[in-house]
Amino acid sequence: MSELGRVLRSTGSWYDVEAAEGRVVACRTAGKLRLAGDRSTNPVAVGDRVAWSPEGDGQGVITSIAPRRNAIVRRSVNLSRATHVVAANLDHAWLVLSCSLPETATGFVDRFLVAAHAFGVEATILFNKWDEAQGDPGRVEALEYLEDVYATAGYRTLRVSARTGVGVADWSAKLAGGVHLVSGPSGVGKSSLINRLLPGVELRTAAISGAHAKGRHTTTFAEMFPLPGGGYIIDTPGIKGFGLVDIERETLHHHFPEMFALLPHCKFHNCTHQHEPQCAVRAGVETGVVPQERYANYLDLFTHFEADGWRK
């Protein structure tokens, strides 16, 4: 007889499923599920609610996946497949960036935010390593600039430090209940933040590469952990790029909230905010209602759009 559960961990071909009373069962997928996921590298993702059947060795087999409420999906690095599901059935996504190193281009940030918005997931930016920026006027100025850009765009930001714990209690209070995804480039401190939040988890961490000031991969698969106050948090591998899928170029601006709000004031209802006369978005850029940085990233995404998504 099938039982219901939630996928906590994905390692490629095996999945840890949280079953009744909190027990965790290692499950493989039925062959039909692998075929059904033809366009995805991972037909079953962390956060999925599944039906599974016990096997005699104490393991199980996943027989079906419940319809997803939402998911964060990106272009796969595997060229034979179209997509990779980062995680499913989310209530909030937390994009972790560093106040020091490694630095992250805003183009990456906006790709992630567009993906989250397109799939109906609310997102907040966590600026980690705040302790490393204090005392460095240049880094503080850069941080304040980014905070202003994304506040103007309608996004919330929060300063935290995994090393000192600054801001972590405030962040923890916002995690009560629901399913929360933690994502971002390698080296920004995602695993360190979760270790601070859940001391018993002890996720692997690594120092920044001195030669290239880039992060090193420590998390190699997505994993979900229960939170003391209820709900779950998902740690994900660091990502270098975020190629987008299932978004049309003509509606790209719908996923830039500050631009979409101005669309009714454009002369043309199908305005692309590039060369059209009486464009409210371009006027908004001039007055500061639309951040110049965000508008430049929108133009870059629009320009490099391809039939099956954006280049990685």
Backbone torsions as a table, in degrees:
resi	resn	phi	psi	omega
1	MET	NA	136.7	-178.9
2	SER	-73.5	148.4	174.1
3	GLU	-120.7	161.8	178.7
4	LEU	-101.4	149.0	179.0
5	GLY	-161.8	178.7	179.8
6	ARG	-125.2	135.6	-179.2
7	VAL	-76.8	119.8	-179.4
8	LEU	-97.6	-26.3	-171.6
9	ARG	-152.5	137.4	178.6
10	SER	-126.0	124.0	179.3
11	THR	-116.7	13.1	178.8
12	GLY	118.3	-73.2	-179.1
13	SER	-109.8	-10.6	179.3
14	TRP	-124.1	150.1	-176.5
15	TYR	-134.2	135.1	172.3
16	ASP	-88.6	121.3	-177.1
17	VAL	-112.2	126.9	175.5
18	GLU	-80.4	115.8	-177.4
19	ALA	-103.3	-162.5	-177.7
20	ALA	-60.2	143.7	176.8
21	GLU	62.0	23.1	173.8
22	GLY	80.8	0.7	178.7
23	ARG	-71.1	150.0	-176.6
24	VAL	-113.6	129.0	-176.3
25	VAL	-120.9	130.8	175.2
26	ALA	-76.9	124.5	-176.3
27	CYS	-128.3	146.7	168.2
28	ARG	-102.8	174.8	179.6
29	THR	-103.0	149.2	173.0
30	ALA	-67.7	150.7	-177.2
31	GLY	-57.1	-36.8	-178.5
32	LYS	-64.7	-30.0	177.8
33	LEU	-69.9	-38.5	178.3
34	ARG	-62.8	-37.6	177.6
35	LEU	-70.6	-37.8	-178.8
36	ALA	-65.6	-25.3	-179.1
37	GLY	-94.3	36.6	-172.2
38	ASP	-58.2	-33.3	-177.9
39	ARG	-89.1	1.3	-176.9
40	SER	-126.3	144.9	175.0
41	THR	-71.2	-20.4	-178.3
42	ASN	-138.6	90.3	-179.7
43	PRO	-59.8	-26.7	175.1
44	VAL	-112.5	130.5	-176.4
45	ALA	-123.8	158.2	173.8
46	VAL	-58.3	134.0	-176.9
47	GLY	99.2	-15.9	178.6
48	ASP	-65.8	143.5	169.2
49	ARG	-96.9	127.5	-171.2
50	VAL	-132.1	159.9	167.5
51	ALA	-103.4	136.5	-178.4
52	TRP	-139.9	154.7	-179.9
53	SER	-119.1	134.8	179.1
54	PRO	-65.1	148.6	171.4
55	GLU	-115.5	164.3	-172.4
56	GLY	-64.4	-21.0	-176.9
57	ASP	-91.8	14.4	-179.5
58	GLY	86.5	-2.3	177.0
59	GLN	-99.1	-171.8	-177.9
60	GLY	-150.1	175.0	177.3
61	VAL	-131.1	129.5	178.2
62	ILE	-78.8	123.1	-175.2
63	THR	-103.9	-23.4	179.0
64	SER	-159.1	158.8	-179.9
65	ILE	-120.5	130.1	177.8
66	ALA	-69.5	150.7	176.9
67	PRO	-54.0	136.8	-178.2
68	ARG	-81.9	138.0	174.5
69	ARG	-70.6	-38.2	175.9
70	ASN	-167.6	179.3	177.1
71	ALA	-167.0	154.0	167.6
72	ILE	-96.9	120.1	-175.4
73	VAL	-125.4	138.3	178.2
74	ARG	-135.2	167.6	174.7
75	ARG	-62.7	139.5	-179.8
76	SER	-84.8	148.7	174.3
77	VAL	-77.1	-13.1	176.0
78	ASN	-83.4	109.4	-171.8
79	LEU	-67.7	-15.9	179.7
80	SER	-81.9	-7.2	-179.8
81	ARG	-124.6	159.7	-175.3
82	ALA	-90.7	-39.5	-169.2
83	THR	-137.3	164.4	171.4
84	HIS	-135.8	125.3	178.4
85	VAL	-85.0	113.8	-179.2
86	VAL	-69.2	-48.6	178.0
87	ALA	-167.0	159.0	-174.6
88	ALA	-127.3	160.1	174.9
89	ASN	58.0	57.5	-173.9
90	LEU	-100.8	149.0	172.3
91	ASP	-102.3	-24.8	-177.9
92	HIS	-159.7	145.7	173.9
93	ALA	-117.6	133.5	179.3
94	TRP	-115.0	112.0	178.8
95	LEU	-91.5	115.1	-177.4
96	VAL	-92.5	126.3	174.1
97	LEU	-122.7	165.4	-178.4
98	SER	-105.0	138.5	174.3
99	CYS	-77.0	-11.7	179.5
100	SER	-125.9	-103.8	177.5
101	LEU	-117.1	147.6	-1.1
102	PRO	-79.2	148.8	176.0
103	GLU	-79.5	147.1	-177.5
104	THR	-124.1	129.5	179.6
105	ALA	-68.7	143.1	179.5
106	THR	-66.1	-20.6	175.8
107	GLY	-61.4	-40.9	176.4
108	PHE	-64.5	-44.2	-179.3
109	VAL	-57.8	-46.4	-176.3
110	ASP	-71.0	-31.2	173.8
111	ARG	-62.0	-44.4	179.7
112	PHE	-63.6	-45.4	-178.3
113	LEU	-65.2	-37.5	176.3
114	VAL	-62.3	-44.9	180.0
115	ALA	-61.4	-45.9	-179.7
116	ALA	-61.1	-45.3	-179.4
117	HIS	-63.9	-42.3	-177.4
118	ALA	-63.8	-32.4	-178.5
119	PHE	-99.1	11.9	172.5
120	GLY	74.9	32.5	179.8
121	VAL	-114.5	122.0	177.4
122	GLU	-67.4	141.3	-176.0
123	ALA	-129.8	146.0	175.1
124	THR	-133.0	146.6	178.8
125	ILE	-99.0	125.6	174.6
126	LEU	-102.1	119.3	174.9
127	PHE	-94.8	102.9	-179.3
128	ASN	-88.7	168.6	179.8
129	LYS	65.5	34.3	177.8
130	TRP	-59.0	-32.8	179.8
131	ASP	-63.0	-30.6	-179.7
132	GLU	-77.7	-22.1	-179.5
133	ALA	-85.5	-30.5	-178.9
134	GLN	-59.6	135.7	-178.3
135	GLY	90.1	-7.6	177.3
136	ASP	-113.5	97.8	-175.4
137	PRO	-54.9	-36.6	-179.0
138	GLY	-64.7	-43.4	-179.8
139	ARG	-70.4	-38.2	177.7
140	VAL	-63.7	-41.7	179.1
141	GLU	-63.5	-42.0	179.3
142	ALA	-64.2	-39.3	178.9
143	LEU	-65.1	-46.3	-179.5
144	GLU	-62.6	-34.9	177.5
145	TYR	-62.8	-48.1	-179.5
146	LEU	-65.1	-39.8	177.5
147	GLU	-59.6	-40.2	179.8
148	ASP	-68.6	-41.0	179.0
149	VAL	-57.9	-49.1	-173.7
150	TYR	-81.9	-24.7	171.7
151	ALA	-67.4	-40.7	177.4
152	THR	-62.7	-34.7	179.3
153	ALA	-78.3	-7.9	176.8
154	GLY	100.1	11.7	-179.0
155	TYR	-102.1	146.9	175.8
156	ARG	-88.3	148.1	176.5
157	THR	-131.5	157.9	-179.4
158	LEU	-146.7	132.6	176.1
159	ARG	-90.8	131.1	179.2
160	VAL	-140.7	167.2	174.2
161	SER	-142.1	115.3	176.8
162	ALA	-67.2	-29.6	-176.4
163	ARG	-74.8	-45.1	-176.3
164	THR	-98.3	-18.2	-178.3
165	GLY	89.7	-1.4	179.4
166	VAL	-59.3	129.1	176.4
167	GLY	80.9	-11.3	-175.9
168	VAL	-69.0	-37.6	178.6
169	ALA	-63.1	-39.7	177.8
170	ASP	-64.4	-42.9	178.1
171	TRP	-63.2	-44.2	-179.1
172	SER	-58.7	-38.9	-179.6
173	ALA	-63.7	-28.4	-179.0
174	LYS	-82.3	-7.5	-176.4
175	LEU	-95.7	-3.4	-175.9
176	ALA	-61.4	116.7	-179.9
177	GLY	80.6	156.4	176.4
178	GLY	82.6	179.1	180.0
179	VAL	-115.3	124.0	-172.1
180	HIS	-120.0	126.6	177.1
181	LEU	-95.3	133.3	173.6
182	VAL	-112.5	119.5	-175.9
183	SER	-138.2	170.3	179.4
184	GLY	150.2	174.8	179.6
185	PRO	-66.7	162.7	175.5
186	SER	-63.4	141.9	173.0
187	GLY	89.6	-2.7	-178.8
188	VAL	-83.4	-10.7	174.1
189	GLY	102.7	26.0	179.6
190	LYS	-60.4	-51.3	-178.4
191	SER	-66.0	-36.4	178.0
192	SER	-63.7	-38.6	177.6
193	LEU	-64.6	-41.9	179.0
194	ILE	-68.1	-36.4	175.2
195	ASN	-61.1	-39.1	178.3
196	ARG	-67.6	-38.4	-178.6
197	LEU	-72.7	-41.0	-177.4
198	LEU	-127.7	82.4	-172.3
199	PRO	-54.1	-31.1	-177.4
200	GLY	-76.1	-9.7	-175.3
201	VAL	-74.3	-43.8	175.9
202	GLU	55.0	57.7	175.3
203	LEU	-71.0	149.5	179.2
204	ARG	-67.8	141.8	175.1
205	THR	-133.6	164.3	178.8
206	ALA	-149.3	154.5	179.8
207	ALA	-74.6	159.1	176.4
208	ILE	-68.7	141.3	176.3
209	SER	-66.6	119.1	-178.2
210	GLY	-66.4	-30.5	-175.9
211	ALA	-69.2	-36.8	-174.5
212	HIS	-123.8	2.3	179.4
213	ALA	55.0	36.0	179.5
214	LYS	-117.4	158.3	-179.4
215	GLY	-78.1	157.2	175.6
216	ARG	-107.6	139.3	179.2
217	HIS	-67.8	128.3	173.5
218	THR	-121.1	-41.0	174.1
219	THR	-83.0	126.2	-176.9
220	THR	-110.1	-4.7	178.6
221	PHE	-154.0	157.7	178.0
222	ALA	-75.1	143.5	-179.4
223	GLU	-148.8	136.8	-178.5
224	MET	-106.7	137.2	-179.9
225	PHE	-125.4	139.2	175.8
226	PRO	-71.0	144.7	178.7
227	LEU	-98.5	145.1	-178.7
228	PRO	-57.3	-35.4	-178.4
229	GLY	-88.6	10.9	-176.4
230	GLY	99.3	150.4	-178.2
231	GLY	91.3	-172.1	-174.9
232	TYR	-141.1	156.3	173.2
233	ILE	-128.3	139.0	-176.3
234	ILE	-114.1	122.2	173.4
235	ASP	-92.1	136.5	-177.8
236	THR	-126.0	155.5	175.4
237	PRO	-61.6	150.6	175.3
238	GLY	-63.6	142.0	-178.4
239	ILE	-120.7	137.3	-179.4
240	LYS	-85.8	-33.5	-178.5
241	GLY	-142.1	165.7	-178.8
242	PHE	-138.6	79.0	175.9
243	GLY	-69.4	135.2	-172.8
244	LEU	-99.3	154.2	179.8
245	VAL	-135.8	161.7	172.4
246	ASP	59.0	32.3	175.9
247	ILE	-128.8	133.3	179.6
248	GLU	-88.9	142.1	-178.9
249	ARG	-59.0	-38.6	-177.1
250	GLU	-65.3	-21.8	-179.9
251	THR	-112.2	14.0	179.8
252	LEU	-55.9	-41.2	-176.5
253	HIS	-66.1	-16.7	177.0
254	HIS	-62.9	-22.9	-176.0
255	HIS	-100.0	10.9	167.0
256	PHE	-112.3	92.3	-169.3
257	PRO	-52.1	-39.7	-177.5
258	GLU	-68.9	-27.3	176.8
259	MET	-80.4	-43.5	-178.9
260	PHE	-60.2	-34.1	-179.9
261	ALA	-64.5	-25.2	-177.8
262	LEU	-92.3	-12.0	-175.1
263	LEU	-54.0	-41.1	179.9
264	PRO	-60.8	-17.6	-178.5
265	HIS	-95.0	-3.2	175.3
266	CYS	-77.1	152.6	-179.4
267	LYS	-63.5	-38.9	-177.5
268	PHE	-109.7	135.7	-177.6
269	HIS	-68.5	-23.0	178.6
270	ASN	-105.0	29.5	-178.7
271	CYS	-59.6	134.2	176.5
272	THR	-97.9	1.3	174.9
273	HIS	63.8	35.6	179.4
274	GLN	-119.9	-63.5	-174.8
275	HIS	-122.5	-3.4	-174.7
276	GLU	-70.3	145.3	176.7
277	PRO	-71.4	154.4	177.0
278	GLN	52.8	48.1	178.4
279	CYS	-89.0	119.0	-178.0
280	ALA	-69.0	-28.9	-179.0
281	VAL	-70.6	-45.3	178.2
282	ARG	-64.1	-36.8	175.2
283	ALA	-64.9	-36.5	178.0
284	GLY	-65.7	-33.7	175.6
285	VAL	-63.8	-41.9	-179.1
286	GLU	-66.0	-32.6	-178.2
287	THR	-94.3	-6.3	179.1
288	GLY	91.3	0.4	177.3
289	VAL	-68.5	-33.4	174.7
290	VAL	-111.7	120.0	-178.9
291	PRO	-61.0	134.1	179.6
292	GLN	-55.7	-39.7	-179.0
293	GLU	-61.2	-43.8	-179.6
294	ARG	-67.4	-41.1	-180.0
295	TYR	-63.8	-41.0	178.6
296	ALA	-63.3	-39.6	178.5
297	ASN	-68.7	-36.2	175.6
298	TYR	-60.8	-46.6	179.8
299	LEU	-61.6	-39.4	179.7
300	ASP	-64.8	-44.6	177.9
301	LEU	-62.3	-44.1	-179.2
302	PHE	-62.8	-43.5	-176.1
303	THR	-66.0	-39.2	-174.8
304	HIS	-97.9	17.8	176.5
305	PHE	-65.1	140.1	175.9
306	GLU	-122.7	168.1	-176.2
307	ALA	-58.4	-33.8	-176.2
308	ASP	-109.2	19.0	178.7
309	GLY	129.8	-159.1	179.8
310	TRP	-107.9	156.2	176.5
311	ARG	-61.4	152.1	-178.5
312	LYS	-77.3	NA	NA
